[in-house]
Amino acid sequence: MPTPEVTDSALQPLAHAVGARLLARREWLATAESCTGGLIAKLLTDIPGSSTWFERGLVSYSNRAKEDLLEVPAETLQRAGAVSAETVQAMVQGLLRRAPVQWALGVSGVAGPDGGTPAKPVGTVWIAWGGTAAAVSASRFLFDGDRDAVRRQSARVALEGLLALIEAGV
């Protein structure tokens, strides 16, 4: 069965829900994106007034950017790789240290069409979420479809996970 297409219009209500919860709590969000290339930040900043709850979005595509901008240890990248729980957790922790926010999410994966390995095939994505009062957690996903489909599914799951974390009232 083919993967259903995830469009901007399908993602907008989810982005609006995240924004509404953050606004109601007077809290701020930052994102660190690799394979999604800023798609999550784009969806959030498409919302008028998002400057009252969205603080920053970083596209840390290279390992050097992850190290320089997010303080991901070079040893973590060498040992676990860019597409790993350790790396996305470090991305979120770096954001929480460097940005004046209560919430952060990080995404790194293999969107394809190239770059996959037997251990990390195309479609492998790690997403991490955390907050100043919430532990950082990460989950692995394996998405189907082309590059755009992997990126959009990643954005959907990242926003859903963030919304669930915020709504848990942490």
NUTIKOL-328226 format. One line per field, with one value per residue (C-alpha): x, y, z; residue number from 1. Coordinates in nm, 2 decimals, decimal comma. Example, Ala and Ser with C-alpha at 12.3 -4.5 7.8 and 13.67 -1.06 7.14 Angstrom:
<sites>
c1: 1,23_1,37
c2: -0,45_-0,11
c3: 0,78_0,71
pos: 1_2
</sites>
This chain:
<sites>
c1: 0,00_0,15_0,24_-0,03_0,10_0,17_0,10_0,16_-0,22_-0,23_0,05_-0,08_-0,34_-0,08_0,16_-0,12_-0,20_0,16_0,17_-0,16_-0,03_0,30_0,12_-0,12_0,17_0,38_0,66_0,91_1,03_1,35_1,42_1,74_1,68_1,91_1,73_1,41_1,62_1,41_1,07_0,94_1,05_0,88_0,56_0,57_0,67_0,39_0,16_0,10_0,21_0,46_0,72_0,55_0,64_0,89_1,24_1,47_1,52_1,87_1,94_2,24_2,29_2,66_2,84_3,05_2,73_2,60_2,93_2,96_2,60_2,46_2,77_2,72_3,04_3,27_3,31_2,93_2,92_3,22_3,09_2,72_2,69_2,47_2,16_2,14_1,96_2,28_2,31_1,95_1,95_2,27_2,11_1,82_2,04_2,25_1,95_1,82_2,16_2,20_1,85_1,61_1,34_1,14_1,10_1,33_1,32_1,59_1,57_1,84_1,79_1,85_1,60_1,75_1,76_2,12_2,31_2,14_2,33_2,21_2,21_2,05_1,85_1,69_1,39_1,56_1,50_1,58_1,37_1,43_1,22_1,28_1,23_1,37_1,13_1,11_1,37_1,51_1,39_1,45_1,27_1,37_1,14_1,15_0,95_0,85_0,86_1,08_1,29_1,00_0,78_1,04_1,09_0,72_0,65_0,94_0,79_0,45_0,59_0,81_0,52_0,29_0,55_0,61_0,24_0,20_0,49_0,35_0,00_0,13_0,16_0,53
c2: 0,00_0,34_0,59_0,87_1,21_1,45_1,80_2,15_2,18_1,85_1,97_2,32_2,23_2,04_2,34_2,57_2,34_2,35_2,73_2,77_2,55_2,74_3,08_2,98_2,87_3,17_2,94_2,93_2,67_2,62_2,35_2,19_2,02_1,82_1,60_1,81_2,11_2,37_2,23_2,23_2,59_2,69_2,53_2,70_3,04_3,03_3,10_3,48_3,57_3,28_3,53_3,53_3,16_3,04_3,16_3,00_2,72_2,59_2,38_2,19_1,98_1,90_1,74_2,06_2,26_2,02_2,06_2,44_2,55_2,28_2,16_1,80_1,63_1,52_1,19_1,13_1,19_0,96_0,68_0,69_0,89_1,18_0,96_0,83_0,88_1,02_1,29_1,41_1,42_1,62_1,86_1,92_1,96_2,21_2,41_2,41_2,54_2,81_2,94_3,11_2,85_2,60_2,34_2,20_1,93_1,78_1,58_1,38_1,11_0,96_1,12_0,96_0,87_0,79_0,76_0,46_0,17_-0,17_-0,04_0,29_0,25_0,54_0,66_0,61_0,92_1,00_1,26_1,40_1,63_1,79_2,08_2,27_2,07_1,76_1,50_1,47_1,15_1,02_0,78_0,61_0,59_0,42_0,62_0,51_0,71_0,95_1,23_1,47_1,21_1,11_1,48_1,55_1,24_1,34_1,69_1,54_1,30_1,57_1,81_1,54_1,43_1,79_1,86_1,54_1,65_2,00_1,87_1,63_1,94_1,90
c3: 0,00_-0,10_0,16_0,17_0,07_0,35_0,22_0,37_0,40_0,60_0,82_0,89_1,15_1,34_1,33_1,44_1,73_1,85_1,82_2,01_2,30_2,31_2,30_2,57_2,80_2,70_2,60_2,32_2,07_1,88_1,61_1,48_1,15_0,93_0,68_0,69_0,58_0,76_0,66_1,02_1,08_0,75_0,86_1,20_1,06_0,79_1,09_1,14_1,49_1,52_1,63_1,98_2,04_1,77_1,87_1,61_1,36_1,27_0,97_1,08_0,78_0,81_1,10_1,13_1,18_1,44_1,63_1,58_1,63_1,86_2,05_1,94_2,04_1,75_1,93_1,92_1,55_1,49_1,71_1,66_1,33_1,24_1,21_1,57_1,90_2,05_1,79_1,79_2,17_2,17_1,91_2,14_2,44_2,25_2,16_2,52_2,64_2,37_2,30_2,55_2,49_2,70_2,41_2,14_1,88_1,66_1,34_1,15_0,89_0,55_0,32_0,00_-0,27_-0,18_0,14_0,29_0,44_0,56_0,92_0,82_0,50_0,32_0,52_0,86_1,07_1,43_1,61_1,96_2,18_2,51_2,73_3,02_3,24_3,03_2,97_2,62_2,44_2,09_1,86_1,54_1,24_0,90_0,65_0,29_-0,02_-0,20_-0,05_-0,01_0,14_0,40_0,49_0,52_0,73_0,95_1,00_1,08_1,34_1,49_1,54_1,67_1,93_2,04_2,07_2,28_2,51_2,55_2,62_2,88_3,09_3,17
pos: 1_2_3_4_5_6_7_8_9_10_11_12_13_14_15_16_17_18_19_20_21_22_23_24_25_26_27_28_29_30_31_32_33_34_35_36_37_38_39_40_41_42_43_44_45_46_47_48_49_50_51_52_53_54_55_56_57_58_59_60_61_62_63_64_65_66_67_68_69_70_71_72_73_74_75_76_77_78_79_80_81_82_83_84_85_86_87_88_89_90_91_92_93_94_95_96_97_98_99_100_101_102_103_104_105_106_107_108_109_110_111_112_113_114_115_116_117_118_119_120_121_122_123_124_125_126_127_128_129_130_131_132_133_134_135_136_137_138_139_140_141_142_143_144_145_146_147_148_149_150_151_152_153_154_155_156_157_158_159_160_161_162_163_164_165_166_167_168_169_170
</sites>
